[in-house]
């Protein structure tokens, strides 16, 4: 298990004195639930790379590989590197940890290394893992089944509710403390929910928003075993409200799930999307070889 680094303890946890009638509030840079998540994208400056001596280049490669090695003591709890096609970036990094400083240390270590001045940061996005308010508890799931035509207390109904109850805890934990799937194709994009006259997501009643997200979720579930996703919340943290990361067994599955889900009303009517970054999961060594470093 990773141990806290000096960087992770720069801002100490405190206890704020309780306001009369209210409990004391812990003060921390770590969330009470969930992890910090950063997506970082970079471009190599080829002209500056060409000016490096062979010794400096070799030391830079060693430092780069060590920085992006997810097994080292100082690495965040989750760390993944991507080869990024196209001109938006040469490579991308996804890092997750309760400590934002441990996550941010990846960026700082890259820039402070021998290859640091040859790197240009082209895009970044930060957020937190969360369990969406639209994920039903067991009782709400049972009610949803009835609304979809299941007969209450039927054998099928009971089996579905019991199955959901059995996996609910693990499902919620998986959204708060996610593992990285062993699939090679990935993409990331930020998104907002629309706030326009007549189409303001945030003015809809919760029951209507929940209905729309349930429909959206059912579409996503048809891609089970082919695509998995992580939704991170960035409201109040970055320029967009949510970040979406998708991993797939094959790249065409990424295209298919995004296309199909855009027909759901939650997307077709209320979603706004930012730039898409495609990635192919790679080790730091594979990344450098691909980029001809």
C-alpha positions as CSV (number, residue, x, y, z in Angstrom):
1,X,0.0,0.0,0.0
2,X,1.3,3.5,-0.8
3,X,2.4,5.6,2.1
4,X,1.8,9.4,2.3
5,X,4.7,11.4,0.9
6,X,5.9,14.8,2.2
7,X,3.9,16.5,-0.5
8,X,0.7,14.8,0.7
9,X,1.1,16.2,4.2
10,X,1.9,19.8,3.3
11,X,-1.6,20.8,4.2
12,X,-2.5,19.3,7.6
13,X,-5.9,18.0,8.7
14,X,-7.5,20.2,11.3
15,X,-10.6,20.3,13.3
16,X,-12.6,23.5,13.1
17,X,-14.3,24.4,16.4
18,X,-17.9,23.5,16.4
19,X,-20.5,26.2,15.9
20,X,-23.1,26.2,18.6
21,X,-25.7,23.5,17.8
22,X,-23.5,22.0,15.0
23,X,-20.9,19.2,15.1
24,X,-17.2,19.9,14.6
25,X,-16.1,19.7,11.0
26,X,-12.9,18.1,9.9
27,X,-10.8,20.3,7.6
28,X,-8.8,18.4,5.0
29,X,-7.7,18.5,1.4
30,X,-9.0,14.9,1.0
31,X,-12.7,14.3,0.3
32,X,-14.8,12.6,3.0
33,X,-15.7,10.1,0.3
34,X,-14.1,9.4,-3.0
35,X,-10.8,10.2,-4.7
36,X,-9.3,13.1,-6.6
37,X,-8.9,12.4,-10.4
38,X,-6.8,14.2,-12.9
39,X,-6.5,13.7,-16.7
40,X,-3.3,15.3,-18.0
41,X,-2.3,15.6,-21.7
42,X,1.1,16.5,-23.1
43,X,2.9,17.2,-26.4
44,X,6.7,16.6,-26.9
45,X,8.7,19.6,-28.3
46,X,10.7,17.8,-30.9
47,X,13.1,20.7,-31.5
48,X,14.1,20.8,-27.8
49,X,14.4,17.0,-27.7
50,X,16.9,17.2,-30.6
51,X,19.1,19.5,-28.6
52,X,19.5,17.1,-25.6
53,X,22.8,15.3,-25.1
54,X,22.7,11.5,-25.1
55,X,23.4,11.5,-21.4
56,X,20.5,13.9,-20.6
57,X,18.1,12.1,-22.9
58,X,19.0,8.8,-21.2
59,X,18.5,10.3,-17.7
60,X,15.3,11.9,-18.9
61,X,13.9,8.6,-20.2
62,X,14.8,6.9,-16.9
63,X,13.1,9.6,-14.9
64,X,10.0,9.7,-17.1
65,X,9.5,5.9,-16.8
66,X,10.0,6.0,-13.0
67,X,7.5,8.9,-12.7
68,X,4.8,7.0,-14.6
69,X,5.4,3.7,-13.0
70,X,2.2,2.8,-11.0
71,X,4.0,0.4,-8.8
72,X,6.4,2.8,-7.1
73,X,6.0,4.0,-3.5
74,X,5.2,7.6,-4.5
75,X,2.7,6.8,-7.2
76,X,-1.0,7.6,-6.7
77,X,-3.3,4.7,-5.9
78,X,-4.3,4.5,-9.6
79,X,-2.0,5.6,-12.4
80,X,-2.4,4.9,-16.2
81,X,-0.7,6.3,-19.3
82,X,-2.1,6.5,-22.8
83,X,-0.7,7.0,-26.3
84,X,-2.9,9.7,-27.8
85,X,-3.3,9.8,-31.6
86,X,-3.8,13.1,-33.5
87,X,-2.4,16.6,-32.8
88,X,-4.2,17.3,-29.5
89,X,-1.5,15.4,-27.5
90,X,1.3,12.8,-27.7
91,X,0.3,11.1,-24.5
92,X,-2.1,11.3,-21.6
93,X,-2.1,10.4,-17.9
94,X,-5.0,9.4,-15.6
95,X,-4.2,9.6,-11.9
96,X,-6.4,8.9,-8.9
97,X,-5.8,9.2,-5.2
98,X,-7.5,10.5,-2.0
99,X,-4.7,13.2,-1.9
100,X,-4.8,15.8,-4.6
101,X,-1.1,16.6,-3.9
102,X,-0.2,13.0,-4.7
103,X,-2.1,13.2,-7.9
104,X,-0.6,16.6,-8.8
105,X,2.9,15.4,-8.0
106,X,2.9,13.4,-11.3
107,X,2.6,16.6,-13.3
108,X,5.2,18.4,-11.2
109,X,7.7,15.5,-11.4
110,X,7.4,15.3,-15.1
111,X,8.0,19.0,-15.5
112,X,10.9,19.0,-13.1
113,X,12.7,16.1,-14.7
114,X,15.3,16.2,-17.5
115,X,12.6,16.0,-20.2
116,X,10.4,18.6,-18.4
117,X,11.3,21.6,-20.7
118,X,10.5,19.4,-23.8
119,X,7.0,18.9,-22.6
120,X,4.0,21.2,-23.3
121,X,0.9,20.6,-21.2
122,X,-1.9,20.7,-23.8
123,X,-5.0,19.9,-21.6
124,X,-6.0,18.9,-18.1
125,X,-9.2,18.1,-16.2
126,X,-9.7,17.5,-12.6
127,X,-12.6,16.0,-10.6
128,X,-13.7,13.7,-7.8
129,X,-15.2,10.2,-7.9
130,X,-18.7,10.0,-6.7
131,X,-21.8,7.8,-6.5
132,X,-24.4,9.6,-8.6
133,X,-27.6,10.8,-6.9
134,X,-29.5,8.8,-9.6
135,X,-28.1,5.4,-8.5
136,X,-31.1,3.9,-6.8
137,X,-30.9,2.1,-3.4
138,X,-32.6,-1.3,-3.2
139,X,-36.0,0.0,-2.3
140,X,-35.9,2.5,-5.2
141,X,-34.7,-0.2,-7.6
142,X,-37.7,-2.3,-6.6
143,X,-40.0,0.5,-7.3
144,X,-38.4,1.1,-10.6
145,X,-39.0,-2.5,-11.6
146,X,-42.7,-2.2,-10.8
147,X,-42.9,1.0,-12.9
148,X,-41.3,-1.0,-15.8
149,X,-43.9,-3.7,-15.5
150,X,-42.6,-6.2,-13.0
151,X,-45.2,-7.7,-10.6
152,X,-44.4,-6.9,-7.0
153,X,-43.4,-9.9,-4.9
154,X,-43.3,-12.2,-8.0
155,X,-40.5,-14.7,-8.2
156,X,-38.8,-12.6,-10.9
157,X,-39.2,-9.4,-9.0
158,X,-37.7,-10.9,-5.8
159,X,-34.8,-12.4,-7.6
160,X,-33.9,-9.1,-9.3
161,X,-34.2,-7.1,-6.1
162,X,-32.2,-9.7,-4.1
163,X,-29.5,-9.7,-6.8
164,X,-29.3,-5.9,-6.8
165,X,-29.1,-5.8,-3.0
166,X,-26.2,-8.3,-3.1
167,X,-24.1,-6.2,-5.5
168,X,-25.2,-2.7,-4.4
169,X,-22.4,-2.2,-1.9
170,X,-19.7,-3.4,-4.2
171,X,-21.1,-1.3,-7.0
172,X,-21.1,1.9,-4.9
173,X,-17.5,1.2,-3.7
174,X,-16.4,0.6,-7.3
175,X,-17.6,4.1,-8.2
176,X,-15.9,5.8,-5.2
177,X,-12.7,3.8,-5.3
178,X,-12.5,2.5,-8.9
179,X,-10.1,-0.1,-10.4
180,X,-8.7,0.5,-13.8
181,X,-10.0,-2.1,-16.3
182,X,-7.5,-4.2,-18.2
183,X,-8.7,-3.0,-21.6
184,X,-6.5,-1.2,-24.1
185,X,-8.8,1.4,-25.7
186,X,-10.0,4.5,-23.8
187,X,-11.4,8.0,-24.3
188,X,-12.1,10.9,-22.1
189,X,-14.4,13.9,-22.5
190,X,-15.9,16.6,-20.3
191,X,-19.6,17.4,-20.3
192,X,-22.3,19.7,-18.9
193,X,-26.0,19.5,-18.5
194,X,-27.8,22.2,-20.4
195,X,-29.1,25.3,-18.7
196,X,-31.1,27.0,-21.3
197,X,-34.6,28.5,-21.3
198,X,-37.0,25.6,-21.8
199,X,-34.2,23.0,-21.6
200,X,-32.7,23.5,-18.1
201,X,-31.7,20.2,-16.6
202,X,-31.4,21.7,-13.2
203,X,-35.0,23.0,-13.2
204,X,-36.4,19.6,-13.8
205,X,-38.0,17.7,-10.8
206,X,-35.7,15.0,-9.4
207,X,-38.2,12.3,-10.4
208,X,-38.0,13.4,-14.1
209,X,-34.2,13.6,-14.0
210,X,-34.0,10.2,-12.4
211,X,-36.3,8.8,-15.1
212,X,-34.1,10.2,-17.8
213,X,-30.9,8.9,-16.3
214,X,-32.5,5.4,-15.7
215,X,-33.2,5.3,-19.5
216,X,-29.6,6.4,-20.2
217,X,-28.3,3.8,-17.8
218,X,-30.2,1.0,-19.5
219,X,-28.6,1.9,-22.8
220,X,-25.2,1.8,-21.2
221,X,-25.9,-1.6,-19.7
222,X,-26.3,-3.2,-23.1
223,X,-22.6,-2.7,-23.5
224,X,-21.7,-4.7,-20.4
225,X,-18.6,-6.8,-21.0
226,X,-17.5,-4.5,-23.9
227,X,-17.3,-1.0,-22.4
228,X,-16.9,0.3,-18.8
229,X,-17.1,3.9,-17.7
230,X,-16.1,6.2,-14.9
231,X,-18.0,9.4,-14.2
232,X,-16.2,12.0,-12.2
233,X,-17.9,15.2,-10.8
234,X,-16.2,18.5,-11.5
235,X,-18.9,21.0,-10.5
236,X,-17.1,23.8,-8.7
237,X,-13.7,22.3,-9.6
238,X,-13.2,22.7,-13.3
239,X,-14.7,24.4,-16.4
240,X,-17.1,21.5,-17.1
241,X,-19.4,19.8,-14.6
242,X,-18.6,16.1,-15.2
243,X,-15.8,14.1,-16.8
244,X,-16.5,10.8,-18.6
245,X,-13.8,8.1,-19.1
246,X,-14.6,5.1,-21.2
247,X,-12.5,1.9,-21.6
248,X,-13.4,-0.7,-24.2
249,X,-12.2,-4.1,-25.5
250,X,-12.1,-2.7,-29.0
251,X,-12.1,0.9,-30.3
252,X,-15.3,0.5,-32.3
253,X,-17.1,-0.2,-29.1
254,X,-16.3,3.4,-28.0
255,X,-17.9,4.8,-31.1
256,X,-20.9,2.6,-30.8
257,X,-21.7,3.4,-27.1
258,X,-21.3,7.2,-27.6
259,X,-23.4,7.1,-30.7
260,X,-26.2,5.0,-29.3
261,X,-26.4,6.8,-26.0
262,X,-26.8,10.2,-27.7
263,X,-30.3,9.1,-28.8
264,X,-31.4,9.0,-25.1
265,X,-33.3,12.1,-24.1
266,X,-30.8,12.8,-21.3
267,X,-28.1,13.3,-23.9
268,X,-30.1,14.3,-27.0
269,X,-31.9,17.1,-25.2
270,X,-29.8,18.1,-22.2
271,X,-26.1,17.1,-22.7
272,X,-23.3,19.4,-23.9
273,X,-19.9,17.9,-24.7
274,X,-16.4,19.1,-24.6
275,X,-13.3,17.9,-26.5
276,X,-12.7,14.1,-26.9
277,X,-9.3,12.6,-26.2
278,X,-8.8,9.1,-27.5
279,X,-6.2,6.9,-25.8
280,X,-4.5,3.5,-26.1
281,X,-3.3,2.3,-22.8
282,X,0.5,1.8,-22.8
283,X,3.4,1.4,-20.4
284,X,5.7,4.4,-20.2
285,X,8.3,2.4,-22.2
286,X,5.8,1.7,-24.9
287,X,4.7,5.3,-24.9
288,X,8.3,6.5,-25.4
289,X,9.0,4.0,-28.1
290,X,5.8,5.0,-30.0
291,X,6.7,8.7,-29.8
292,X,10.2,8.0,-31.0
293,X,11.9,9.3,-27.9
